[in-house]
Structures are given as C-alpha cells and as structure tokens.
Amino acid sequence: MSASPAKWNTLQTNRAERLARAGASLGGALDGKALPAALLPELLYAVIERGDRVCLEGNNQKQADFLGQALAQLDPARVHGLHMLQSVLALPQHLDVFERGVADRLDFSFSGPQAARVAKLLAAGKLKIGAIHTYLELFSRYFIDLTPRVCLIAAEAADRHGNLYTGPNTEDTPPIAEATAFKNGIVIVQVNRIMDTLPRVDIPADWVDFVVQSPRPYYIEPLFTRDPAQISEIQVLMAMMAIRGIYAPYQVERLNHGIGFDTAAIELLLPTYGESLGLKGKIARHWALNPHPALIPAIESGFVESVYSFGSELGMEDYIRARPDVFFTGPDGSMRSNRALCQAAGHYACDMFIGSTLQIDLQGNSSTATQGRIAGFGGAPNMGADARGRRHASPAWLKAGQQAREGRNTIPRGQKLVVQIVETFREHMQPAFVNKLDAWDLAEQAGMAIPPVMIYGDDVTHILTEEGIANLLLCRSDEEREQAIRGVAGYTPVGMGRDRRMVENLRDRGIIARAEDIGVDKRLATRDLLAARNMKDLVRASGGLYNPPKRFRNW
C-alpha cells in the first residue's frame, strides 16, 4: 500500500481558512482592506487560533496599542494558549493577555516598564519565558523558528488598498510584516489615518491583510529625550574623561550611545570640550543612534556628519526634515528608521558602544536583571559585543585589537570598543559593583539555562566611573582584571576590597587612569561646560525647529 503524498501547502490552506472565516464574520463591512474599529474583536476571533504565535508590535517607542488592547480583552474561553512574540513590554495590556489567560508563553527583548510585573507573573505560573533576546536575535528568529502566524503592527497611515506609510517611526515594522506575510500568516495593521494618496509607501499592500483606523493615534514614547537640566557635575566629569581618555586616543568616528544622562552629557560636551581639544572632524562623526535632542548642538557645530536611527523621537520631526544631509529621509522629507538594520549597523559598522547598566561583577559582566525585575536587554548585547565576523579595519578597531593581544603569539585582529559608564552608586545608594550578579538568582528562580547577562565581561574593554577609567584591554590576567575593576569601584564594598598596592601598579602602567592622569582638569567639570543647560537651550540651538513634548516644557 503506497504512502499518501506529502502535503506542501498546509500553511497556505490554513491562511485561506482564516481569511474565509474573517470574510464571513465581517460581511460587507470591509472597504478594501479597511474595517471599522468596532469590528476588530470579531476579526481577531476569526483569524487567531489556539496556540498561535502572535507578534504584537511593541517597540522602544511606537506601540500597536489599540490592537494590543483588543487582544487583551478577548474571551480566554475562545482564544487561549497564545505564544506572544514582542520586542518591548511597555504597556499594562502587554501583560494583561497573560493575567487573563489569553496567552501563556512569551519571547521578548525588553520589559523595562513592566519588569516587576513580568517577574510576578512568572512566579505565579501565568507566564513561561522562551528566551530573553536581543532585538536583532528576536527579529532573526522570526525568519527561522519563531515565525508569527498573526502579526499586529502599527503605521502612520494606509490607503484603501493596504499600502502603508510608517513615517519616521518605522522601527520594527518591516521584519515583522515580512516574516509573517511570506510564511502565509495574517498581517493586521492599526493606522492613525486612511488616505487616498500616501506620502511614500513603506510596506506594500500585498504584505497586508487588514487595516483598522484607531480611534486615537498610536502611543509613542519620547524615550531618548533627556533634559540637560538634570545632568550633574559628576556626569560632566565622566563625560570629559570619556572624550579625553577614550574617544580621542582611539579616534572613535563611528559609534552608538546608550540611553541616559551619562551619554547625553558626552553629546553636549562635544561642541565645547571636544572643540577645545581640537577633535572636530576626528571623532564622533558617524552614528547609529535615535535623533537624540541632546545631539543638536553637536550637529549644528559640525561634529556630527550622519545619523542612522532605530526609531525617531517626538518633537524632532521638523529638525530632521531641515537636515537631510545628516539623517536618512524620504522624498516626503520624513525620516525612515529601521531597528533591524540599525542594530546590524551598530554591531558591525560601529567602532564603539558606550552605555550604562545596573550591576557589574568582578569579571566585568553586566546586567539590568536585578532582584524582582526581569527587564531584558533590548539592543545592548548587539551594540556591546565584539563583532567577530567583522573584517574591515579602522584606527579604533585596530588599536583596541592590538592592545588586547600585545605580547601574545596570536594573529593580528581588531576589536570593538565596549564601554560601560556608571556612577559607583545608583539610586537609593545601591552599589553598581557587586561580587555576584542578581542574574544568578533570577536564573534559578525562573528555571533559565544560564544567568541573564546583558554584556559579557570578555566583550567589555573599558569601565568608566567618577573614579577613573579601567582599560581592561591591557590586563594580562584574571587577577589584574579584577583589581582594575575594583580600582574604579569607589567606596562600594567591591571597591573597598581592592589590593591598594596592585591598583597603584595598574595605575602606573596606564591600566587605571584617574582624571588627572589623562589631563582632565576637575575644576572645569561644571554644568557651564554643557552646550545646552536646559530644554529651551536645545530649542534655541535648533533654530526653533525642535518642538519638545509637553512634559519637557517648563516655560
């Protein structure tokens, strides 16, 4: 008896069944691919099946919040067992799906605003975590083994045919839509408006199945905006040390900054302190970075030549439109962002990443996963990792590689600069330096195979605190590395446990550098050195083009 012939189109057949159910449920309510907002629940019941992998677009900034709210309110008796794929868990509804039993499994990248609730749901058994990914890692798995059956995404506008205009906040939309559409899944989009003619087409209509105009514009967070008025003089000092002790000697031209006041201070010192050192045209020319408002003075002074972005930033639209030589803009004048491509650029095309963390251990491992909080990592592990597949050379890359391998019988290769910039004590006087990361306890509690480390110590090249810079590239033993870290850990228990004689020896060899060792005058470390000292200064620097969100206006 011959075996039945294999079926090779089961996904196509299943897609057709879902679309048929949707057609029967919506009746004549569809206008092309657009449906009334009131019918969204009926559409979701029709196209989502038990156990589906569902990707809900929740980015660093842009949120498909109307679709997410509708999903969270579905009857778990009709829809349950969903496996959620999500970059960022930012809104309460992102976890309501687990609280209510609509979903039970999660693969994600970052959950900062909801980190404590993730930990509670995990402990209560209402949520199982597949893995905590980097952004690029999660996007990659959409095309391998985590392909969505249904995706719920957001765009600025659509036309009646289903073509999408994403505007400046394209962010994660392209990889989500492409992976779903080309594996015979269902693509549903919430848009702010439906237009006859779009400014440009960012996602073609044949990738899109349904469009719904949300009753309100999608939620977007001005995540990268930092008020210069909140920058401290300690952060000014650390920024001076970064520029003088790392940017200048390594000739760092291509880089990524993490989020925070530490790096905002560096951006605001480029046109002042950086200029006084004669560094314009020599450092910080090309960026993988969102359009940080703190970058405006450096752009205006001619330091910054190009910026490619993961996403946009509220209030920067007119400024970006007026600076097309700097930003990547379309014929309509608005920026095109793309988180996947910018992550790849940050990993392979940049010479340095500098960012902050919550905990650093004696080996230089760092993590933002602390007791009772499962925050995830976002893109930091891609930005803050030596790209071992890289083959093109640059002065910074070559110098870091030479320092790391000096005196060793190894073939020459370069290395990416990965800098952790932290004050020795965090909020509530929590030490940033610890003997053992909380990540170990979290791994045990959550049944994880390994501790959730954000950036591994063997990728970290420098640690910068108000105490000085530890150049880990120059360390030649585990003991030297530990003492170099202790030597910049200040009055934390880790810092107090230093071997003072060995630390002084490391300082003599240039492995530890205090401010005075690299020619940084602490007397100059005042807020007067900042190119902008408040939000109004940033508006002035932009020529009135920057329009800060209301929460940042105090005038």
Salt bridges, closest charged atoms under 4 A:
ASP31 OD2 - ARG160 NH1 2.93
GLU49 OE1 - ARG18 NH2 3.26
GLU49 OE2 - ARG21 NH2 3.00
ASP52 OD2 - ARG18 NH1 2.63
GLU57 OE2 - LYS62 NZ 3.62
ASP96 OD1 - ARG117 NH2 2.76
GLU99 OE1 - ARG117 NH2 3.32
GLU99 OE2 - LYS126 NZ 3.30
ASP107 OD2 - HIS83 NE2 2.61
ASP107 OD1 - HIS133 NE2 3.64
ASP107 OD1 - ARG141 NH1 3.84
ASP145 OD2 - ARG141 NH2 2.77
GLU156 OE2 - ARG193 NE 3.42
GLU171 OE1 - ARG339 NH2 2.21
ASP172 OD1 - ARG339 NE 2.75
ASP202 OD1 - ARG200 NE 2.77
ASP202 OD1 - ARG336 NH1 2.96
ASP209 OD1 - ARG15 NH2 2.83
GLU221 OE2 - ARG551 NH1 3.23
GLU253 OE1 - ARG285 NH1 2.54
GLU267 OE2 - HIS257 ND1 2.84
GLU267 OE2 - HIS292 ND1 3.18
GLU275 OE1 - LYS280 NZ 3.61
GLU300 OE2 - ARG323 NE 2.94
GLU305 OE2 - ARG285 NE 2.67
GLU305 OE1 - HIS286 NE2 3.97
ASP332 OD1 - ARG200 NH1 2.84
ASP351 OD1 - ARG254 NH2 3.17
ASP351 OD1 - ARG390 NH2 2.90
GLU480 OE2 - ARG509 NH1 2.80
GLU482 OE2 - ARG486 NE 3.02
GLU516 OE2 - ARG507 NH2 3.33
ASP517 OD2 - ARG507 NE 2.76
ASP521 OD2 - ARG523 NH2 2.95
ASP537 OD1 - ARG540 NH1 2.74
